[in-house]
Amino acid sequence: MLLLKVPIARFIWHDVFASAVVFLVALPLSMGIAIASGVPMEKAVSVGLVTAIIGGLVVGPLSGSPLQVSGPAAGLTVMVVDFIQKYGFETLGIIVMIGGLVQIVAGLFRLGPVFRAVSPALIQGMLAGIGVLIFASQFHVMVDDIPPGTGKEFGGILNLWLIPAAVFKGVTEPAHRPAAVIGLLTIAILSLWAALAPKALRLVPAALLGVVAATAATSSFDLDVRYVPVPERLLDAARAPRLADLDALRDIGVWLAGLSLAFVASAESLLTATAADSLQRHAVRTGYNRELIAQGTGNILCGLLNVLPVTGVIVRTSANVMAGARTRLSSFLHGAWILLFVLLLPQLLSMIPVAALAAILVYTGAKLVKVDFAKDLWRQDRIETLVFGVTFAGVVGFDLLTGILLGVGVSLARLVYTFSHLAIRVEKNDTSRFVHMFLDGAATFIRLPRFAGALEEIPPGYDAHIHLGRLTYIDHACLTMLIDWGKNFEAAGGRLHLDRDILHRLFEEQASPSANAT
């Protein structure tokens, strides 16, 4: 009996330690993400932390991915900003509830694996675009300024274009210089810690060190910067939607917003869960449908409290795995630690400079732009690179949903091309009376007339070898036509050679009864 208790106690210790690490990572990020998401400043701290608490206490125990940690995510900030600007902060809860309901329905109908079929190029293009927008907007916040593109058309491009103006203000204007110094200090700590941290201390979150150092610097030198506004009771910002807020359900745009939120949040959560599976060897693999239901449940509660949407977060999840978590207990406990901190030590939050949180998001946004991924993609698949580029440009130039739709459009166009493209090359030798036909691509009904015409041009009485090695697909219509043509060709004195093994591979057990295998 004692032997059974030892590993259980060891697992609990691993989870307690990992939860403390994740708590320290999640605390500054949750507040910064809420500010970047366009939540009114006086409510941002409460909204971000309540979302993190729900991600730990509610989604954690239900999750289909035992070691995944959920909470407010940088990947959804651009979408949430757009929702708040279009429909108002009071309607955000309605949109989040719709998204959560869609996720639960998708999980019940076992659609979890479908979300994993999204092209990695599209996801990375989306994240890169989000990263640029976060970087551009938070760079201005980092110098205690308001992003100039807020609420304007092409606001992301405007924020990016005017970054030199933010640099100028941070260098020359006394009202912005202290915040700029704090921002640079925070980014320097994040960068240096990632590169130079001793192995024994790498689990200490760089974001926490940056915030602590920035807070200490502002207090020691009494710098004139903006601080995080903290209400007397942090949980007061969470409230259920009022009856008047339900009028938003008459707007089709609100329903479309909920659907788009469900798609993006689900894709991000399931991709993060897949990444968690690849990082760990202790827990069971992800149950994707269960994960969708867990995320949906969390988002319905987030909607009822009118806070940010919750999703699986790669930064917190990887920190959880690397800290040695073994079970769902670590995710649950990280939410409990945040709740205790909010209840017992809220006054510490009011000492944090806004510039430090903005600097963390500037650094995070830059890290979302994975240049190496784009380079590798260019070498491997130019069309997928186009998917990446179009999605990225759409997110930055227009909005998140437009970028995703453009990326999906290019992916579908590529799919249509792949299943409609068939190159046919014929080499005929009249002396030996032999014909070689090389097929490259997909033989579908769309190309059946051209395929049939090429076969009919083979003279009767010749030996014909149809090469199928570069054929990626053949449908029933083309296979039936090939079989019928082969029968007639051999009946007229010709001899047909087909690669029977390739036909078996392409069309399972169906093969031409008239063909002579070569």
PAZANU-497148 format. One record per residue (C-alpha): residue number from 1; residue in three letters; y negated, z negated, x negated. Coordinates in steps of 0.1 Angstrom, whole numbers, padded with zeros to 4 digits. Example, Ala and Ser with C-alpha at 12.3 -4.5 7.8 and 13.67 -1.06 7.14 Angstrom:
(node 1; ALA; (0045; -0078; -0123)),
(node 2; SER; (0011; -0071; -0137)),
***
This chain:
(node 1; MET; (0000; 0000; 0000)),
(node 2; LEU; (-0023; -0009; -0029)),
(node 3; LEU; (-0016; 0025; -0044)),
(node 4; LEU; (-0029; 0042; -0013)),
(node 5; LYS; (-0062; 0023; -0013)),
(node 6; VAL; (-0072; 0031; -0049)),
(node 7; PRO; (-0077; 0069; -0044)),
(node 8; ILE; (-0094; 0063; -0010)),
(node 9; ALA; (-0118; 0038; -0027)),
(node 10; ARG; (-0124; 0063; -0055)),
(node 11; PHE; (-0132; 0091; -0030)),
(node 12; ILE; (-0157; 0068; -0012)),
(node 13; TRP; (-0174; 0060; -0045)),
(node 14; HIS; (-0177; 0097; -0053)),
(node 15; ASP; (-0192; 0104; -0019)),
(node 16; VAL; (-0216; 0075; -0021)),
(node 17; PHE; (-0229; 0087; -0055)),
(node 18; ALA; (-0231; 0123; -0044)),
(node 19; SER; (-0250; 0113; -0012)),
(node 20; ALA; (-0276; 0095; -0033)),
(node 21; VAL; (-0281; 0126; -0054)),
(node 22; VAL; (-0285; 0148; -0024)),
(node 23; PHE; (-0309; 0123; -0008)),
(node 24; LEU; (-0332; 0126; -0038)),
(node 25; VAL; (-0330; 0164; -0037)),
(node 26; ALA; (-0336; 0166; 0001)),
(node 27; LEU; (-0365; 0142; 0004)),
(node 28; PRO; (-0392; 0162; -0013)),
(node 29; LEU; (-0378; 0196; -0002)),
(node 30; SER; (-0377; 0186; 0035)),
(node 31; MET; (-0414; 0177; 0035)),
(node 32; GLY; (-0424; 0207; 0015)),
(node 33; ILE; (-0405; 0231; 0037)),
(node 34; ALA; (-0421; 0217; 0068)),
(node 35; ILE; (-0455; 0222; 0054)),
(node 36; ALA; (-0446; 0258; 0043)),
(node 37; SER; (-0432; 0265; 0078)),
(node 38; GLY; (-0466; 0262; 0094)),
(node 39; VAL; (-0460; 0228; 0111)),
(node 40; PRO; (-0493; 0210; 0118)),
(node 41; MET; (-0501; 0190; 0087)),
(node 42; GLU; (-0502; 0157; 0105)),
(node 43; LYS; (-0467; 0162; 0118)),
(node 44; ALA; (-0451; 0181; 0088)),
(node 45; VAL; (-0436; 0151; 0070)),
(node 46; SER; (-0420; 0137; 0102)),
(node 47; VAL; (-0407; 0170; 0113)),
(node 48; GLY; (-0392; 0179; 0080)),
(node 49; LEU; (-0375; 0145; 0075)),
(node 50; VAL; (-0362; 0143; 0111)),
(node 51; THR; (-0346; 0177; 0106)),
(node 52; ALA; (-0329; 0165; 0074)),
(node 53; ILE; (-0317; 0134; 0092)),
(node 54; ILE; (-0301; 0155; 0119)),
(node 55; GLY; (-0285; 0178; 0093)),
(node 56; GLY; (-0269; 0147; 0077)),
(node 57; LEU; (-0260; 0124; 0106)),
(node 58; VAL; (-0250; 0151; 0132)),
(node 59; VAL; (-0241; 0183; 0115)),
(node 60; GLY; (-0224; 0167; 0085)),
(node 61; PRO; (-0195; 0150; 0104)),
(node 62; LEU; (-0190; 0181; 0126)),
(node 63; SER; (-0192; 0207; 0098)),
(node 64; GLY; (-0165; 0232; 0092)),
(node 65; SER; (-0174; 0232; 0055)),
(node 66; PRO; (-0167; 0196; 0044)),
(node 67; LEU; (-0190; 0196; 0014)),
(node 68; GLN; (-0219; 0217; 0028)),
(node 69; VAL; (-0252; 0199; 0034)),
(node 70; SER; (-0275; 0210; 0062)),
(node 71; GLY; (-0312; 0205; 0067)),
(node 72; PRO; (-0345; 0225; 0068)),
(node 73; ALA; (-0342; 0256; 0047)),
(node 74; ALA; (-0366; 0276; 0027)),
(node 75; GLY; (-0349; 0307; 0040)),
(node 76; LEU; (-0361; 0301; 0075)),
(node 77; THR; (-0397; 0292; 0067)),
(node 78; VAL; (-0411; 0327; 0072)),
(node 79; MET; (-0394; 0331; 0105)),
(node 80; VAL; (-0406; 0297; 0117)),
(node 81; VAL; (-0442; 0304; 0106)),
(node 82; ASP; (-0441; 0336; 0127)),
(node 83; PHE; (-0427; 0317; 0157)),
(node 84; ILE; (-0454; 0290; 0155)),
(node 85; GLN; (-0482; 0316; 0151)),
(node 86; LYS; (-0470; 0337; 0181)),
(node 87; TYR; (-0458; 0311; 0206)),
(node 88; GLY; (-0473; 0278; 0194)),
(node 89; PHE; (-0457; 0247; 0178)),
(node 90; GLU; (-0448; 0233; 0212)),
(node 91; THR; (-0425; 0263; 0219)),
(node 92; LEU; (-0406; 0260; 0187)),
(node 93; GLY; (-0382; 0236; 0202)),
(node 94; ILE; (-0373; 0260; 0230)),
(node 95; ILE; (-0366; 0288; 0204)),
(node 96; VAL; (-0345; 0265; 0183)),
(node 97; MET; (-0324; 0254; 0213)),
(node 98; ILE; (-0318; 0290; 0223)),
(node 99; GLY; (-0306; 0297; 0187)),
(node 100; GLY; (-0283; 0267; 0188)),
(node 101; LEU; (-0268; 0277; 0221)),
(node 102; VAL; (-0261; 0312; 0207)),
(node 103; GLN; (-0244; 0297; 0177)),
(node 104; ILE; (-0222; 0275; 0198)),
(node 105; VAL; (-0212; 0304; 0220)),
(node 106; ALA; (-0205; 0326; 0189)),
(node 107; GLY; (-0183; 0298; 0175)),
(node 108; LEU; (-0164; 0293; 0208)),
(node 109; PHE; (-0157; 0331; 0209)),
(node 110; ARG; (-0145; 0329; 0173)),
(node 111; LEU; (-0172; 0352; 0159)),
(node 112; GLY; (-0178; 0331; 0128)),
(node 113; PRO; (-0162; 0356; 0103)),
(node 114; VAL; (-0183; 0384; 0118)),
(node 115; PHE; (-0215; 0369; 0103)),
(node 116; ARG; (-0198; 0371; 0069)),
(node 117; ALA; (-0196; 0409; 0072)),
(node 118; VAL; (-0233; 0412; 0065)),
(node 119; SER; (-0241; 0431; 0034)),
(node 120; PRO; (-0248; 0409; 0004)),
(node 121; ALA; (-0276; 0434; -0005)),
(node 122; LEU; (-0292; 0428; 0028)),
(node 123; ILE; (-0290; 0390; 0025)),
(node 124; GLN; (-0303; 0390; -0011)),
(node 125; GLY; (-0331; 0414; -0001)),
(node 126; MET; (-0340; 0391; 0028)),
(node 127; LEU; (-0340; 0360; 0005)),
(node 128; ALA; (-0361; 0378; -0022)),
(node 129; GLY; (-0387; 0388; 0004)),
(node 130; ILE; (-0388; 0352; 0017)),
(node 131; GLY; (-0391; 0340; -0018)),
(node 132; VAL; (-0421; 0362; -0025)),
(node 133; LEU; (-0438; 0351; 0008)),
(node 134; ILE; (-0432; 0314; 0000)),
(node 135; PHE; (-0445; 0319; -0035)),
(node 136; ALA; (-0476; 0337; -0023)),
(node 137; SER; (-0485; 0313; 0004)),
(node 138; GLN; (-0477; 0281; -0015)),
(node 139; PHE; (-0496; 0292; -0046)),
(node 140; HIS; (-0528; 0288; -0026)),
(node 141; VAL; (-0517; 0254; -0012)),
(node 142; MET; (-0509; 0243; -0048)),
(node 143; VAL; (-0546; 0245; -0056)),
(node 144; ASP; (-0556; 0226; -0024)),
(node 145; ASP; (-0566; 0258; -0006)),
(node 146; ILE; (-0556; 0275; 0026)),
(node 147; PRO; (-0535; 0306; 0023)),
(node 148; PRO; (-0560; 0335; 0032)),
(node 149; GLY; (-0533; 0354; 0051)),
(node 150; THR; (-0525; 0327; 0076)),
(node 151; GLY; (-0523; 0341; 0111)),
(node 152; LYS; (-0534; 0376; 0099)),
(node 153; GLU; (-0516; 0409; 0100)),
(node 154; PHE; (-0499; 0417; 0067)),
(node 155; GLY; (-0507; 0381; 0058)),
(node 156; GLY; (-0480; 0379; 0031)),
(node 157; ILE; (-0494; 0408; 0012)),
(node 158; LEU; (-0529; 0394; 0015)),
(node 159; ASN; (-0516; 0360; 0001)),
(node 160; LEU; (-0499; 0379; -0028)),
(node 161; TRP; (-0529; 0401; -0035)),
(node 162; LEU; (-0553; 0371; -0037)),
(node 163; ILE; (-0533; 0350; -0061)),
(node 164; PRO; (-0557; 0358; -0089)),
(node 165; ALA; (-0585; 0344; -0068)),
(node 166; ALA; (-0564; 0312; -0064)),
(node 167; VAL; (-0560; 0311; -0102)),
(node 168; PHE; (-0597; 0315; -0106)),
(node 169; LYS; (-0605; 0286; -0082)),
(node 170; GLY; (-0580; 0264; -0100)),
(node 171; VAL; (-0596; 0271; -0134)),
(node 172; THR; (-0633; 0271; -0125)),
(node 173; GLU; (-0639; 0251; -0093)),
(node 174; PRO; (-0640; 0213; -0095)),
(node 175; ALA; (-0627; 0209; -0059)),
(node 176; HIS; (-0595; 0228; -0068)),
(node 177; ARG; (-0590; 0220; -0105)),
(node 178; PRO; (-0572; 0186; -0101)),
(node 179; ALA; (-0547; 0200; -0076)),
(node 180; ALA; (-0540; 0230; -0099)),
(node 181; VAL; (-0533; 0206; -0128)),
(node 182; ILE; (-0509; 0186; -0107)),
(node 183; GLY; (-0492; 0219; -0096)),
(node 184; LEU; (-0488; 0231; -0131)),
(node 185; LEU; (-0475; 0197; -0142)),
(node 186; THR; (-0448; 0198; -0115)),
(node 187; ILE; (-0437; 0234; -0123)),
(node 188; ALA; (-0436; 0225; -0160)),
(node 189; ILE; (-0413; 0196; -0153)),
(node 190; LEU; (-0390; 0217; -0130)),
(node 191; SER; (-0387; 0244; -0156)),
(node 192; LEU; (-0382; 0222; -0186)),
(node 193; TRP; (-0358; 0199; -0169)),
(node 194; ALA; (-0336; 0228; -0159)),
(node 195; ALA; (-0336; 0241; -0195)),
(node 196; LEU; (-0336; 0210; -0216)),
(node 197; ALA; (-0321; 0181; -0195)),
(node 198; PRO; (-0293; 0162; -0213)),
(node 199; LYS; (-0259; 0168; -0199)),
(node 200; ALA; (-0256; 0132; -0188)),
(node 201; LEU; (-0288; 0134; -0168)),
(node 202; ARG; (-0285; 0168; -0152)),
(node 203; LEU; (-0276; 0153; -0118)),
(node 204; VAL; (-0311; 0137; -0116)),
(node 205; PRO; (-0330; 0162; -0093)),
(node 206; ALA; (-0358; 0180; -0111)),
(node 207; ALA; (-0378; 0181; -0078)),
(node 208; LEU; (-0378; 0143; -0076)),
(node 209; LEU; (-0389; 0140; -0112)),
(node 210; GLY; (-0417; 0164; -0106)),
(node 211; VAL; (-0429; 0146; -0075)),
(node 212; VAL; (-0427; 0112; -0092)),
(node 213; ALA; (-0446; 0124; -0123)),
(node 214; ALA; (-0473; 0141; -0101)),
(node 215; THR; (-0477; 0110; -0079)),
(node 216; ALA; (-0480; 0088; -0110)),
(node 217; ALA; (-0506; 0112; -0126)),
(node 218; THR; (-0528; 0113; -0095)),
(node 219; SER; (-0527; 0075; -0091)),
(node 220; SER; (-0533; 0068; -0128)),
(node 221; PHE; (-0562; 0091; -0131)),
(node 222; ASP; (-0575; 0087; -0095)),
(node 223; LEU; (-0575; 0125; -0090)),
(node 224; ASP; (-0593; 0139; -0060)),
(node 225; VAL; (-0565; 0158; -0043)),
(node 226; ARG; (-0550; 0162; -0008)),
(node 227; TYR; (-0522; 0137; -0001)),
(node 228; VAL; (-0494; 0141; 0024)),
(node 229; PRO; (-0506; 0127; 0057)),
(node 230; VAL; (-0482; 0102; 0071)),
(node 231; PRO; (-0484; 0088; 0106)),
(node 232; GLU; (-0479; 0051; 0113)),
(node 233; ARG; (-0445; 0058; 0128)),
(node 234; LEU; (-0428; 0089; 0113)),
(node 235; LEU; (-0404; 0094; 0142)),
(node 236; ASP; (-0432; 0097; 0167)),
(node 237; ALA; (-0437; 0133; 0159)),
(node 238; ALA; (-0403; 0142; 0174)),
(node 239; ARG; (-0405; 0147; 0211)),
(node 240; ALA; (-0385; 0165; 0238)),
(node 241; PRO; (-0400; 0197; 0253)),
(node 242; ARG; (-0421; 0190; 0284)),
(node 243; LEU; (-0416; 0207; 0317)),
(node 244; ALA; (-0446; 0229; 0311)),
(node 245; ASP; (-0431; 0241; 0278)),
(node 246; LEU; (-0401; 0256; 0298)),
(node 247; ASP; (-0425; 0283; 0311)),
(node 248; ALA; (-0419; 0299; 0277)),
(node 249; LEU; (-0384; 0309; 0289)),
(node 250; ARG; (-0401; 0336; 0310)),
(node 251; ASP; (-0411; 0354; 0279)),
(node 252; ILE; (-0385; 0378; 0266)),
(node 253; GLY; (-0400; 0375; 0231)),
(node 254; VAL; (-0389; 0338; 0231)),
(node 255; TRP; (-0353; 0348; 0238)),
(node 256; LEU; (-0354; 0374; 0211)),
(node 257; ALA; (-0368; 0349; 0187)),
(node 258; GLY; (-0339; 0325; 0195)),
(node 259; LEU; (-0314; 0353; 0189)),
(node 260; SER; (-0329; 0363; 0156)),
(node 261; LEU; (-0330; 0327; 0145)),
(node 262; ALA; (-0293; 0323; 0154)),
(node 263; PHE; (-0284; 0354; 0134)),
(node 264; VAL; (-0303; 0344; 0103)),
(node 265; ALA; (-0294; 0307; 0103)),
(node 266; SER; (-0258; 0315; 0109)),
(node 267; ALA; (-0256; 0341; 0081)),
(node 268; GLU; (-0273; 0317; 0057)),
(node 269; SER; (-0250; 0288; 0067)),
(node 270; LEU; (-0218; 0307; 0064)),
(node 271; LEU; (-0228; 0323; 0032)),
(node 272; THR; (-0236; 0289; 0018)),
(node 273; ALA; (-0203; 0276; 0030)),
(node 274; THR; (-0185; 0304; 0012)),
(node 275; ALA; (-0204; 0296; -0019)),
(node 276; ALA; (-0194; 0259; -0015)),
(node 277; ASP; (-0157; 0270; -0013)),
(node 278; SER; (-0160; 0288; -0046)),
(node 279; LEU; (-0176; 0258; -0063)),
(node 280; GLN; (-0152; 0231; -0052)),
(node 281; ARG; (-0114; 0224; -0055)),
(node 282; HIS; (-0112; 0190; -0036)),
(node 283; ALA; (-0117; 0197; 0001)),
(node 284; VAL; (-0102; 0222; 0026)),
(node 285; ARG; (-0117; 0257; 0029)),
(node 286; THR; (-0144; 0264; 0055)),
(node 287; GLY; (-0136; 0267; 0092)),
(node 288; TYR; (-0162; 0293; 0101)),
(node 289; ASN; (-0161; 0289; 0138)),
(node 290; ARG; (-0163; 0252; 0136)),
(node 291; GLU; (-0192; 0255; 0112)),
(node 292; LEU; (-0211; 0277; 0138)),
(node 293; ILE; (-0205; 0251; 0165)),
(node 294; ALA; (-0217; 0223; 0142)),
(node 295; GLN; (-0248; 0242; 0133)),
(node 296; GLY; (-0254; 0250; 0169)),
(node 297; THR; (-0250; 0214; 0180)),
(node 298; GLY; (-0275; 0204; 0153)),
(node 299; ASN; (-0300; 0230; 0164)),
(node 300; ILE; (-0298; 0220; 0201)),
(node 301; LEU; (-0307; 0185; 0191)),
(node 302; CYS; (-0335; 0198; 0168)),
(node 303; GLY; (-0348; 0218; 0197)),
(node 304; LEU; (-0348; 0188; 0220)),
(node 305; LEU; (-0368; 0168; 0194)),
(node 306; ASN; (-0391; 0199; 0187)),
(node 307; VAL; (-0384; 0199; 0149)),
(node 308; LEU; (-0374; 0226; 0125)),
(node 309; PRO; (-0341; 0245; 0128)),
(node 310; VAL; (-0312; 0232; 0107)),
(node 311; THR; (-0289; 0253; 0085)),
(node 312; GLY; (-0267; 0251; 0055)),
(node 313; VAL; (-0288; 0248; 0024)),
(node 314; ILE; (-0275; 0261; -0010)),
(node 315; VAL; (-0296; 0238; -0032)),
(node 316; ARG; (-0284; 0206; -0015)),
(node 317; THR; (-0248; 0219; -0011)),
(node 318; SER; (-0245; 0228; -0048)),
(node 319; ALA; (-0260; 0194; -0057)),
(node 320; ASN; (-0235; 0177; -0035)),
(node 321; VAL; (-0205; 0196; -0050)),
(node 322; MET; (-0217; 0191; -0086)),
(node 323; ALA; (-0222; 0154; -0080)),
(node 324; GLY; (-0185; 0151; -0072)),
(node 325; ALA; (-0185; 0148; -0034)),
(node 326; ARG; (-0150; 0148; -0019)),
(node 327; THR; (-0155; 0146; 0019)),
(node 328; ARG; (-0180; 0149; 0048)),
(node 329; LEU; (-0190; 0113; 0042)),
(node 330; SER; (-0215; 0124; 0015)),
(node 331; SER; (-0235; 0146; 0038)),
(node 332; PHE; (-0235; 0120; 0065)),
(node 333; LEU; (-0247; 0093; 0041)),
(node 334; HIS; (-0275; 0114; 0027)),
(node 335; GLY; (-0289; 0116; 0062)),
(node 336; ALA; (-0285; 0078; 0065)),
(node 337; TRP; (-0304; 0072; 0033)),
(node 338; ILE; (-0333; 0094; 0045)),
(node 339; LEU; (-0334; 0075; 0078)),
(node 340; LEU; (-0335; 0041; 0060)),
(node 341; PHE; (-0362; 0054; 0037)),
(node 342; VAL; (-0383; 0066; 0067)),
(node 343; LEU; (-0379; 0032; 0084)),
(node 344; LEU; (-0384; 0009; 0054)),
(node 345; LEU; (-0406; 0027; 0029)),
(node 346; PRO; (-0428; 0052; 0047)),
(node 347; GLN; (-0459; 0041; 0028)),
(node 348; LEU; (-0446; 0056; -0004)),
(node 349; LEU; (-0448; 0091; 0011)),
(node 350; SER; (-0486; 0089; 0016)),
(node 351; MET; (-0490; 0087; -0022)),
(node 352; ILE; (-0475; 0121; -0028)),
(node 353; PRO; (-0500; 0150; -0035)),
(node 354; VAL; (-0496; 0181; -0014)),
(node 355; ALA; (-0500; 0202; -0045)),
(node 356; ALA; (-0467; 0188; -0059)),
(node 357; LEU; (-0447; 0197; -0029)),
(node 358; ALA; (-0463; 0232; -0029)),
(node 359; ALA; (-0455; 0236; -0066)),
(node 360; ILE; (-0418; 0228; -0058)),
(node 361; LEU; (-0418; 0256; -0032)),
(node 362; VAL; (-0436; 0280; -0056)),
(node 363; TYR; (-0408; 0274; -0081)),
(node 364; THR; (-0382; 0277; -0053)),
(node 365; GLY; (-0397; 0309; -0040)),
(node 366; ALA; (-0396; 0325; -0075)),
(node 367; LYS; (-0359; 0315; -0079)),
(node 368; LEU; (-0350; 0332; -0046)),
(node 369; VAL; (-0360; 0366; -0062)),
(node 370; LYS; (-0328; 0374; -0082)),
(node 371; VAL; (-0338; 0402; -0105)),
(node 372; ASP; (-0304; 0402; -0122)),
(node 373; PHE; (-0287; 0408; -0089)),
(node 374; ALA; (-0309; 0438; -0082)),
(node 375; LYS; (-0302; 0452; -0117)),
(node 376; ASP; (-0265; 0449; -0113)),
(node 377; LEU; (-0267; 0464; -0079)),
(node 378; TRP; (-0286; 0494; -0093)),
(node 379; ARG; (-0259; 0500; -0118)),
(node 380; GLN; (-0231; 0496; -0092)),
(node 381; ASP; (-0243; 0512; -0060)),
(node 382; ARG; (-0276; 0530; -0055)),
(node 383; ILE; (-0273; 0530; -0017)),
(node 384; GLU; (-0268; 0493; -0016)),
(node 385; THR; (-0299; 0490; -0038)),
(node 386; LEU; (-0318; 0509; -0012)),
(node 387; VAL; (-0306; 0484; 0014)),
(node 388; PHE; (-0319; 0456; -0008)),
(node 389; GLY; (-0352; 0473; -0014)),
(node 390; VAL; (-0359; 0483; 0022)),
(node 391; THR; (-0351; 0448; 0035)),
(node 392; PHE; (-0372; 0432; 0008)),
(node 393; ALA; (-0402; 0456; 0016)),
(node 394; GLY; (-0398; 0450; 0053)),
(node 395; VAL; (-0398; 0412; 0050)),
(node 396; VAL; (-0429; 0412; 0027)),
(node 397; GLY; (-0448; 0440; 0044)),
(node 398; PHE; (-0441; 0432; 0081)),
(node 399; ASP; (-0420; 0402; 0091)),
(node 400; LEU; (-0385; 0388; 0086)),
(node 401; LEU; (-0369; 0404; 0117)),
(node 402; THR; (-0384; 0438; 0109)),
(node 403; GLY; (-0370; 0436; 0074)),
(node 404; ILE; (-0336; 0426; 0086)),
(node 405; LEU; (-0335; 0455; 0112)),
(node 406; LEU; (-0346; 0480; 0085)),
(node 407; GLY; (-0319; 0468; 0062)),
(node 408; VAL; (-0293; 0469; 0090)),
(node 409; GLY; (-0305; 0505; 0098)),
(node 410; VAL; (-0300; 0517; 0063)),
(node 411; SER; (-0266; 0500; 0062)),
(node 412; LEU; (-0256; 0517; 0094)),
(node 413; ALA; (-0269; 0551; 0081)),
(node 414; ARG; (-0248; 0546; 0050)),
(node 415; LEU; (-0218; 0538; 0072)),
(node 416; VAL; (-0223; 0569; 0094)),
(node 417; TYR; (-0227; 0590; 0063)),
(node 418; THR; (-0195; 0576; 0047)),
(node 419; PHE; (-0175; 0582; 0078)),
(node 420; SER; (-0189; 0617; 0084)),
(node 421; HIS; (-0191; 0631; 0049)),
(node 422; LEU; (-0162; 0653; 0038)),
(node 423; ALA; (-0164; 0675; 0008)),
(node 424; ILE; (-0138; 0704; 0007)),
(node 425; ARG; (-0132; 0724; -0025)),
(node 426; VAL; (-0107; 0753; -0026)),
(node 427; GLU; (-0092; 0769; -0057)),
(node 428; LYS; (-0072; 0800; -0050)),
(node 429; ASN; (-0051; 0820; -0075)),
(node 430; ASP; (-0040; 0853; -0060)),
(node 431; THR; (-0017; 0861; -0090)),
(node 432; SER; (0005; 0830; -0085)),
(node 433; ARG; (-0002; 0829; -0048)),
(node 434; PHE; (-0011; 0792; -0050)),
(node 435; VAL; (-0040; 0774; -0033)),
(node 436; HIS; (-0053; 0740; -0042)),
(node 437; MET; (-0075; 0722; -0016)),
(node 438; PHE; (-0093; 0690; -0027)),
(node 439; LEU; (-0106; 0667; 0000)),
(node 440; ASP; (-0132; 0640; -0009)),
(node 441; GLY; (-0146; 0616; 0017)),
(node 442; ALA; (-0136; 0608; 0053)),
(node 443; ALA; (-0117; 0633; 0075)),
(node 444; THR; (-0129; 0624; 0110)),
(node 445; PHE; (-0133; 0643; 0142)),
(node 446; ILE; (-0169; 0649; 0132)),
(node 447; ARG; (-0158; 0672; 0104)),
(node 448; LEU; (-0127; 0685; 0122)),
(node 449; PRO; (-0141; 0721; 0128)),
(node 450; ARG; (-0150; 0725; 0091)),
(node 451; PHE; (-0116; 0711; 0080)),
(node 452; ALA; (-0097; 0734; 0104)),
(node 453; GLY; (-0118; 0764; 0093)),
(node 454; ALA; (-0110; 0757; 0056)),
(node 455; LEU; (-0073; 0755; 0063)),
(node 456; GLU; (-0073; 0787; 0083)),
(node 457; GLU; (-0088; 0806; 0053)),
(node 458; ILE; (-0056; 0799; 0033)),
(node 459; PRO; (-0036; 0832; 0033)),
(node 460; PRO; (-0002; 0832; 0049)),
(node 461; GLY; (0028; 0831; 0025)),
(node 462; TYR; (0009; 0812; -0002)),
(node 463; ASP; (0019; 0778; -0016)),
(node 464; ALA; (-0008; 0753; -0005)),
(node 465; HIS; (-0013; 0719; -0021)),
(node 466; ILE; (-0037; 0696; -0001)),
(node 467; HIS; (-0049; 0669; -0025)),
(node 468; LEU; (-0056; 0637; -0007)),
(node 469; GLY; (-0063; 0614; -0036)),
(node 470; ARG; (-0100; 0611; -0030)),
(node 471; LEU; (-0097; 0609; 0008)),
(node 472; THR; (-0109; 0575; 0020)),
(node 473; TYR; (-0099; 0579; 0056)),
(node 474; ILE; (-0083; 0603; 0080)),
(node 475; ASP; (-0084; 0598; 0118)),
(node 476; HIS; (-0057; 0608; 0144)),
(node 477; ALA; (-0075; 0640; 0154)),
(node 478; CYS; (-0076; 0654; 0118)),
(node 479; LEU; (-0041; 0642; 0111)),
(node 480; THR; (-0027; 0659; 0142)),
(node 481; MET; (-0046; 0691; 0134)),
(node 482; LEU; (-0032; 0690; 0098)),
(node 483; ILE; (0004; 0685; 0111)),
(node 484; ASP; (0001; 0713; 0137)),
(node 485; TRP; (-0015; 0737; 0111)),
(node 486; GLY; (0012; 0728; 0086)),
(node 487; LYS; (0040; 0737; 0111)),
(node 488; ASN; (0024; 0771; 0118)),
(node 489; PHE; (0017; 0778; 0081)),
(node 490; GLU; (0053; 0772; 0071)),
(node 491; ALA; (0066; 0791; 0101)),
(node 492; ALA; (0045; 0821; 0088)),
(node 493; GLY; (0063; 0819; 0054)),
(node 494; GLY; (0039; 0795; 0035)),
(node 495; ARG; (0049; 0763; 0017)),
(node 496; LEU; (0028; 0732; 0022)),
(node 497; HIS; (0026; 0703; -0003)),
(node 498; LEU; (0012; 0670; 0008)),
(node 499; ASP; (0010; 0636; -0009)),
(node 500; ARG; (0032; 0616; 0015)),
(node 501; ASP; (0024; 0583; -0002)),
(node 502; ILE; (-0013; 0587; 0002)),
(node 503; LEU; (-0009; 0596; 0039)),
(node 504; HIS; (0012; 0565; 0044)),
(node 505; ARG; (-0017; 0545; 0028)),
(node 506; LEU; (-0044; 0562; 0048)),
(node 507; PHE; (-0026; 0563; 0082)),
(node 508; GLU; (0000; 0535; 0080)),
(node 509; GLU; (0035; 0549; 0087)),
(node 510; GLN; (0024; 0583; 0101)),
(node 511; ALA; (0031; 0613; 0079)),
(node 512; SER; (0036; 0650; 0084)),
(node 513; PRO; (0072; 0659; 0094)),
(node 514; SER; (0067; 0694; 0082)),
(node 515; ALA; (0054; 0685; 0047)),
(node 516; ASN; (0074; 0687; 0016)),
(node 517; ALA; (0066; 0658; -0007)),
(node 518; THR; (0055; 0668; -0042)),
***
